[in-house]
Amino acid sequence: MSRLPIGVIGVGALGRHHARHLAALPEAELVGIFDVDRSRARAIAAEHGTRAFDDLDELLGRVEAVSIAVPTIHHAEVGLHVLRRGIPVLMEKPLAGTLDEADALIALAEAQGVQLQVGHIERFNPAIRAAAPYLGVPRYVESQRLAPYQPRGTDVAVVLDLMIHDLDLILHLTGGAEPSDVRANGIAVLSPNLDIANARVEFAGGAVANVTASRVARERIRKLRLFQHDGYLSLDLAAGTGTFLRVKAGWQPGTGGELLDAVEMIRLAAPAADALGLELQSFVHAVRGDRDAVVTGREGRAALALALRVTAAVEASTQGALPAR
């Protein structure tokens, strides 16, 4: 099968890695890139043996799909421009800055009959892939996503920058139902927007998630813990590994003197593969019609809606006003 002609729009901190992976992907032909910073575009293009286009529409005239990694405030503007041309889009997370913008993107993609996939990269994390055979319906989920401070991403709250990764996973793992209640608090520390946030998300079926995100931590931590009827999964998303403590068949409550009398420990590991590379590969296959999109526009909207509910809950907990910066 011929290689899919594809382009990258926005080659900053994230987009440059999109270009790198697409240039190496056998199923794709990186036709070119576009960035408003012309010198950066030329430098990235030179690294990967492709062309930097000065005119976006000229690039769009030569590709059959694009990856968009521009700042969130421009997602809707750029995405709608591309989709009007009938060109499939992989949009970096979050799908958009507002639900109205997300709805406009979804509606246009559906009207044009083209793929709109959202870059929730943790769906491709090795720990998530390794845990897949053992996943049931979690009753309690606990996630921690802590990162040292860096200016990139501070144009939005930490909920949209970092926590949204875990909110998407939680929605996916709990079946995608809309939460029945969201409570949260947080604070801005080093940026004009929320830098630390904690949320408690409840679902009508009884599942509960406790989610923490920070971008002013001293160390990087990405942990996800899932409690289900047959055991407990502890996943290290940073390392891509985990363990499953599964209740032994035939075990009766009150028997045994130690934990390992009741459970078996299963080490979780998936074949080594870069998550972003897998995400981009899945998009190429979805555009070709070989498989379904892993994270659809509607799933991206659901994660955005929950992230905005968390942000609103934080504002409500502080009586609608964050400290002035």
Stockholm file with secondary structure:
# STOCKHOLM 1.0

chainA/1-325         MSRLPIGVIGVGALGRHHARHLAALPEAELVGIFDVDRSRARAIAAEHGTRAFDDLDELLGRVEAVSIAVPTIHHAEVGLHVLRRGIPVLMEKPLAGTLDEADALIALAEAQGVQLQVGHIERFNPAIRAAAPYLGVPRYVESQRLAPYQPRGTDVAVVLDLMIHDLDLILHLTGGAEPSDVRANGIAVLSPNLDIANARVEFAGGAVANVTASRVARERIRKLRLFQHDGYLSLDLAAGTGTFLRVKAGWQPGTGGELLDAVEMIRLAAPAADALGLELQSFVHAVRGDRDAVVTGREGRAALALALRVTAAVEASTQGALPAR
#=GR chainA/1-325 SS CCCEEEEEECCSTTHHHHHHHHHHCTTEEEEEEECSSHHHHHHHHHHTTCEECSSHHHHHTTCSEEEECSCGGGHHHHHHHHHHTTCCEEEESSSCSSHHHHHHHHHHHHHHTCCEEEECGGGGCHHHHHHGGGCCCCSEEEEEEECCCCSTTTTSCHIIIIIHHHHHHHHHHTTSCCCSEEEEEEECSSSSSCCEEEEEEECTTSCEEEEEEESSCSSCEEEEEEEETTEEEEEETTTTEEEEEEECTTCCTTCCSSHHHHEEEEEEECCCCCHHHHHHHHHHHHHHTSSCCSSBHHHHHHHHHHHHHHHHHHHHHTTTCCCCC
#=GC SS_cons         CCCEEEEEECCSTTHHHHHHHHHHCTTEEEEEEECSSHHHHHHHHHHTTCEECSSHHHHHTTCSEEEECSCGGGHHHHHHHHHHTTCCEEEESSSCSSHHHHHHHHHHHHHHTCCEEEECGGGGCHHHHHHGGGCCCCSEEEEEEECCCCSTTTTSCHIIIIIHHHHHHHHHHTTSCCCSEEEEEEECSSSSSCCEEEEEEECTTSCEEEEEEESSCSSCEEEEEEEETTEEEEEETTTTEEEEEEECTTCCTTCCSSHHHHEEEEEEECCCCCHHHHHHHHHHHHHHTSSCCSSBHHHHHHHHHHHHHHHHHHHHHTTTCCCCC
//
